[in-house]
Amino acid sequence: MNEHVSAIDTINHGVELPSFSLEKQISMADGITNLTGTWIGYTSLIMFLAAYILVIFEDIIHLKKAKPMVLFSCFMWFFIGIYEAINGGGHSHSFIEHLIAEIGSLFFFLFVAMTYINTLSSLNVFQSLRAKLLSMGLGYKQLFWATGCFAFILSPFADNMTTALLMSTVALAVSGGNKKFIVPAFVNIVVAANAGGAWSPFGDITTLMVWTAGKVETVAFSYLFVPALVNWGVPALIMSFFVPKGKPECRKEIDALKPGAKLAIVFGIVTIALGIFFHQFLNLPPFLGMMLGMGFLMFHSYYMKHWGEKKFLKKLGLTKDRRKTERFDFFKSVEAIEYDTLLFFFGVLAAVGALQYIGYLRVIGDKLYGNMELTMANTILGGVSAVLDNIPLMYAVLKMNKTMEVDQWLLITLTTGVGGSLLSIGSAAGVAVMGIGKEHYTFLSHLRWTPVIAIGYFASIAVWWLITIGLR
């Protein structure tokens, strides 16, 4: 294993954000004291469940999801600290130092991605795309399939969270405010983004972990393409029957791109490429590449504010008092970031890290593999990844050094990669999309489609079984 390759995930299936070596993470997991049978273990589990319940009912009690998760996750570590202060021993400080590296990498990666989304929106990029799609006369069903296809195609190359953010923004822009279209379209995008990243070694953190551990060769990941396609295609086909007929209101819209929009799009593409380059070729955390790309955007904003918009404003006849005209301001894009989503990610990672430190995740893995057949255990772990972070789950699997053939490593890669689609908070893509359309797309609105998504989940496992017969 390349000890310089490291990884971080969001709730699950998230973006590729290395922070520290997998070997070090696994060795840390081996050395964690089992606190599951102590008062701190029971207290932490109760607090995690309480926070999770409050998140589930966010749209009913109108309590933003970040608030309970941040509060209870920090309380979990507070009590862990008290327990170790009373009983002595423990290495929570060292563990948290690595955990905060994960959270910091994730925060800055998401920060850049959301800033670019807000910037492109302020420069009329999505509004212009909306106008073009409407002018093409596409109906709701056609838009449903178009956004899903783009999400599935883009996510193996860009991370699934950024892909979901982009396509959900476009879907919302062309929706005309029709909730009957928005909800299935958003669910479709989340499923497509997670499925698309599952068949590429670089498309999801679970694939990266298995690949760097040498469990699956690069070419062998191609066995997961068809199962991943089925995982998205089956639910999409079922949901398409519930997408409303007709078309969005076809108002003639002239949403021309604002000055600097085209260059901002180029910088956005370059930023994603830099994130991949930093990770793949420099063995550096990809958020550094993303931040470099944001630096380009910041200087682009400076140029546009002082010189770049001059010709455009003159065309409008504003030869005087141009400073009174609203212009592109980088920091307005920063102000518009959905901080509720960012803080929610912090809370989730901190809480799951506490459960991992206490030892719950290792216990779950031991019981599954100790009492069940491999295919059943790997299938169940995929469902568990809809609730818990898939990185600690994969820690447990790799840490136990369980002897599995290539077909089973492909299965656990598939299930933990797409299992997060079962719940809106089960993947980075789902949580990010909740921030885009929080008025329409919520935990409960996604939950209504969970049975349909589950059909695709089990169908993809059936296809995996057929395709990998030759590997057994």
N, C-alpha and C positions, 0 to 999 in steps of 0.2 A: 504494500500500500504506500502511496506517496504521502509521506507524513506532513507535507506542506499543504496538501489539499484538505480543505475544511468545509464545514457546511452549517447552514442555518436555515430554518423554515419558518413559515408563518404558522397559523393554526394548524395547517396541514396543506400539503401539495403546493406550497408557496413558491416564492421566487428563490433563485439560487443565490444564497448570501453566505459565503464562507466566513467563519470567524476563528475557529481553532481546530486542530487536527482531530480526525475521527478516532485515531488511536488513543489520543489523550482523553477524549470524551468517553470512550468505552472503558478505559482503565479506571476513570473516575467512577463510572457506574458500578464497576466491580467492587470498588472500595467503599461504597455507600453503606452505612449501617442501616439495618432493617428496623425502622421505627413504626411499622404499620400496626403493631400491637400495643402501642403506647397511647397515652392521652393526646399527644401531639398529632399522632397519625389519625386518630378518630376525629379530632377537632378540625384538622386541615381538610379532611374528606368532606365533612359536613359543610364547611365554609365554601369549598369549591362547588358543591352541589347547590348551595343556596344562591351563590352568584350566578350559576348557570341557569337556575330557574328564573331569576329576575331578568336575565338576558332573553330568555324564551318569551316572556310576557312583556317585552319592551313596548310593543305597540298598544298594549292594553293599559298598562300602568303609567305609560309616558315617562319612564325613567331611562335615560340614555344608557346604552349597553356598557359604555366605558366606566360609568360610575361604580356599579357594584363589583365589576371585575377588578378594577384598580384597588378599591378599598379592601376587598376580601383577600386578594392575592398578597398584598403587603401585610395584612394581618397574619396570613399563613406563615410568612417568613418571620414576623415578629414573635410568634409563639415558638417557632423552631429555635430562634435565638435564645428565648427564655429557657427552653428545655435544655439546650446545650450549656447555658450559663449555670444552671442548677446542677446538672449531672456531669459536666465536664466533657472534654473530648469533642469530636465532630470536626468537620472541615467545611462548614457552611460558607465561611468567608471566601475561601478559595473557589468554591463552587459558584458563588454569586458573581465573582469576578469574571468567570467565563460566561455566565448567563448574561451579564450586562453587555458583554461584547456581542453576543447574539442580538440582544434587543437593540443596541446602538446601530449595528449594521442594518438590521431590518428597518429601523426608524428612518435612517437617512435614505435607504433605497426607496421606501414608500414616499418619503418627502419629495424626492426628485420626481418620481413618477406622477404624483398628484399635482405637483407644480406645473409639469409639462401639460397635463390634461387641462388644467385651468387656463394656462397660457393659450393653448390652441383654441379653447372655447372663447376666450376674450378676443381673439383675432379672427373670429367668425369661421374657423375651419370646419367645425361640426355643423354650424348653421348653413354653411355653403354646401356641405355634403348633403344635408337634409333637403335643401332646395333642389339639388340635382336629382336626388332619389325621387322626390315628389314629382319633379318634371318628367321623370321616366314613367310615371304612372304605375309604380309598383304597388301591389296590394299588400295587406297585412301578412298573408301567408308567404308571399314571396320575400318580404322583408324578414320574416321569421327565419326562413331557410338561409337567406343571404348572410345575416349576421352570425348565425350558428356556424356556417361553413367557414367564414373568415376566422372565427375564433378557433376552430379546430385546426386550420391550416397554419395560423400564426403562432400558436402556443408552443409547438416544439422548438421554435427558434427564439421567440421572445418568451419571457416568463408568463405563466398562466394568469397571474394577477394583473400585469400590465395589459395583456390581451383582453381580459374581461373588462377592465376599466375602459379601454378604448371602445370596444364593441357595444358595451352597455350604454355608453354616452351617445353613440350614434343611434342605437335603437330608441333611446329616450327622445332624441331630437326628432326622429321621424314618426313617433308614436301618435302625435296629435293629442296626447294626454289620455289615450284610451287604455284604461287599466286592464281590460280583458286581453289586450295585446302585450302590454308592458310586462306583466308577471310571467306568462309563459316564455316570452322572449328572453327575459333576464335569466330564468331558470335554464333555458336552453343554452345560453351563452356560458353560464357557469359550468354546466356539464361538459360542453364542447371544449372549453379551455382546459379543464382538468384531464379530460380524456386525451386531448391532443398532446399534452406534455408527458403522458405515461409511456409512450413508445420510443422516446428519444433519451439517450444517456444524459442529455443536458436539459431536458424539458421539465424535469421535476426533481426535487431534492432526493426523493426515494430512489429514483433511477441512478442519480449521481452516487449515492452511498453504495448501492449494490455494485455499480461499475468500478468505483475506486477500490472496493474490497476484493475485486477480482472474481466475484461470484458469477458474473455474466459477461461474456465478451461483447465488444461493440456491435458486431454484426448480428448477434443473437437477439438484440433488442427489437429487430425487425419482426420477430415472431409476435410482438405485441401490437403491431399496427392494426390488424383486422379486429382483434378483440377490443381495442380502444375505439375503433370506428363503430363497432356494434354497441359499445357502451354509450356512445352519444346518439347513434342513429336510431336505435329502438325507441328510447324515450321521446326523441324529437318527432318521430313519425306519429306516435300516439298523441303527443301534445298538439301537433299541427291540426288535428281534427277539432280542437277546442279554440284555435285561434280564430278570431272573428273574421267574417267575410268582409269584402269591401276594401276601400282604400282610405288612407288619411285624407282629411280635407285638403283638396288640391288648390290651395291658394297660390297665386303667382307670387313667388318670393324671389327677391333679388338680394341675396346675401353675399355680396362680393367679399372676397378675402381682403382683410385690412392690410395696410403696409407692414411688411416684415413677416407675414404669415408663412410664405413659402420657405423662407430661410429658417423659420422656427420649426417647420416640419422636417427640414433636412437635419437640423440640430437634434431633433427628437430621435430620428433614425440613428444618427451618429452616436447619441448617448447610449442607446440600447446596445449598439455594436461595441462601444467602449466597455460597457459592463461585462459583456461576454469575453472580450479580449483580455481584460484585466484578470478574469478568472481562469480562462483556458490557457493563456500563454504566459502570463506574468505571475501566476499563483498568488494573486492579490485579491482581496475582497472586492466583488463587483460594484459595491456601493461607491468605491473610490472612482471607478470609471464613470458611474452615473453622476457623481458630484463634479467631475471634470466636464462632463457634457453640460451640466447646469451652469458651470462657469461661462461656457460659450454663450448660453442664453442670457446671462446677466450682462455680458458686454454687448450683446446684440441689443438688449433693451436700452443700454446707455447710448449706443449709436443712434437708434431709432428716435429716442427722446430729443436728441440734440441736433441731428442732421437728417436722418433717414426719412422722416415724414414731411420734410420741407416741400418736396416736389408735389407730393400728394395733396397737401393742404393748399398749395397754390392753385392746383387744378380745381379745388372747391371754391376758389375765389377768396380764400382767407389769407390775404397777403399781410394783414396786420393783426396784432394781438393773437398770434398763433398759440401763445402760452395758455390762453384761456380755453383752448380746445382740448378735450380729453384725449390723452395719448396712452400708448402702451406703457404700463408701469409693472415691472417685474414683481415688486413687493405686494402689489394688489393680488397677483396670482398666488403668492404665498399666504396672504390673509384669507383667501377663499378655501384653503385646504380643510378637509374634513378631519379635524383633530379628534373628534369622537372615535373615529376609526383607528387612528394611530394609537391613542391611549388604550383602546380596547385590545389591540395587539400586544401592548406592553403587559396589560393585566393577564391575558391568556398565557403568554410565555412565562411570566413570573409564577403564575399558579401551577402550570404544568411542570415547570422546573421544580417547584416545591414538592409536588407529588412524586416526581422522579427521585429527588433527594431522599425523601422518606422511604421509598422503596416499593411503592404501589405498582409502578409500571413493570418492574422486574417480576413481581409476584404474579401479575396477570400473564406475562409471557411464559413463566415457568409452568403455571397451571394449564395453560392452553396446550403447549407442546408436550407436556408430560402425560396428558390424559386423552388427547385427541389425535386422529389421523392427520397427516400434514396438510392435505388439501382443505379439510374442514377448518383446521386451526388458522391457516393463512386466509381463508375466506372470512372467518369471524374477525380476525385482526383488521381486515379492510373495513368492516362495519364499525369497529371500535375507533378507527381513525377519523370517523365522522365527528367524534366527540373529543378525542384526545389528539395531541400533536403527533404526527406520524414520525417525526424524528426520534423521540424517545422510544416509540414502539420499535423502530428499526434498530435503535441502540440495543434494545433487549434481545432482538433476534440475532444480531451480529455478535453480541457479547457472549451468548450461550454457545456460539460456534456449533450450532446445530448442523448435522450432516444432511444436506439436501442436494438433490440433483438440480441441473440447470432449469428444468421445467418448473420446479417449485420456487426457485428464486425468481423466475419470471412471474409466477403467480403472486407472490408477496409484493413484488414491485408493482404489478397491475392493481391489486386490491387496495394497497395503501395509497396508490396514486389517484384512484378514482373514487374511493370510498367516501372521501370528504364531500362529494357532490350530494350525498344523501341528506345533508342538513346545510342550511345557508351559512352557518358559522363553522362548518366542518372544513373549510378551505380558505386560503387567502383570497382566491377569486370571489367566493361567495360573500365574504365580509366586505371586500372592496366594493362590490356591486351594491351591497346594502347601503353604503355611503352615497352612491350615485342616485339611487331612486328610493330613498328611505320612506317617502310618502306612500309608495305603492308596494315595493318589494321588501318584505319583512320575513322574520323567522317563520311565522305562521303561514304566510302566503306561499313560501317555499315548501313548508311541511306538507301542504295539501298535495304536492306533486311527488312527495317521497316514494309512495308505492310505485309510481310509474318509473322513477329513477331506479328503484330497486329491481324492476324487471330488466332494465338494461344492464344493471350490475351483475345479476346472475346469468344473463344471456352472454355477457362478455366472458364470464368464467367458463361457460359451456363451450364457447368457441376456442378459448385457450386450451381446453382439454383436447379438443379435436386437432388443433394445429400442432400441439407439442407432443403428439403420440410418438413421433419419430425420435424425440429426445429422451424417452424413457428407456 
